[in-house]
Amino acid sequence: MVAVIVGVDVAFLRERLWLRLVVNVVIVAAFLAIYMAVLRAR
């Protein structure tokens, strides 16, 4: 997950602070949603 966030930051959002923050929150939320879906599937 950290690699995805850092990769997106470096590749696309180097100079846009607020957009970077929003995108990072969305990525973390997506990972959390997938994690919760996998836990509920068990």
C-alpha contacts under 8 A as a table, 3 or more apart, distances in Angstrom:
res1	aa1	res2	aa2	distance
1	M	4	V	5.19
1	M	5	I	6.38
1	M	28	V	7.76
1	M	31	F	7.50
2	V	5	I	5.17
2	V	6	V	6.09
3	A	6	V	5.23
3	A	7	G	5.83
4	V	7	G	5.08
4	V	8	V	6.13
5	I	8	V	5.32
5	I	9	D	6.17
5	I	24	N	6.21
5	I	27	I	7.09
6	V	9	D	5.02
6	V	10	V	6.10
7	G	10	V	5.32
7	G	11	A	5.91
8	V	11	A	5.20
8	V	12	F	5.75
8	V	13	L	6.88
9	D	12	F	5.78
9	D	13	L	4.87
9	D	14	R	5.85
9	D	20	R	6.52
10	V	13	L	6.26
10	V	14	R	5.51
11	A	14	R	7.07
13	L	16	R	5.46
13	L	17	L	7.56
13	L	19	L	7.22
13	L	20	R	5.73
14	R	17	L	7.66
14	R	20	R	7.80
16	R	19	L	5.54
16	R	20	R	5.97
17	L	20	R	5.09
17	L	21	L	6.33
18	W	21	L	5.05
18	W	22	V	6.29
19	L	22	V	5.15
19	L	23	V	6.07
20	R	23	V	5.21
20	R	24	N	6.05
21	L	24	N	5.18
21	L	25	V	6.27
22	V	25	V	5.18
22	V	26	V	6.26
23	V	26	V	5.04
23	V	27	I	6.15
24	N	27	I	5.12
24	N	28	V	6.23
25	V	28	V	5.18
25	V	29	A	6.09
26	V	29	A	5.01
26	V	30	A	6.11
27	I	30	A	5.11
27	I	31	F	6.28
28	V	31	F	5.15
28	V	32	L	6.09
29	A	32	L	4.97
29	A	33	A	6.07
30	A	33	A	5.08
30	A	34	I	6.23
31	F	34	I	5.17
31	F	35	Y	6.07
32	L	35	Y	4.99
32	L	36	M	6.08
33	A	36	M	5.14
33	A	37	A	6.13
34	I	37	A	5.06
34	I	38	V	6.22
35	Y	38	V	5.19
35	Y	39	L	6.26
36	M	39	L	5.03
36	M	40	R	6.15
37	A	40	R	5.18
37	A	41	A	6.19
38	V	41	A	5.11
38	V	42	R	6.84
39	L	42	R	5.57
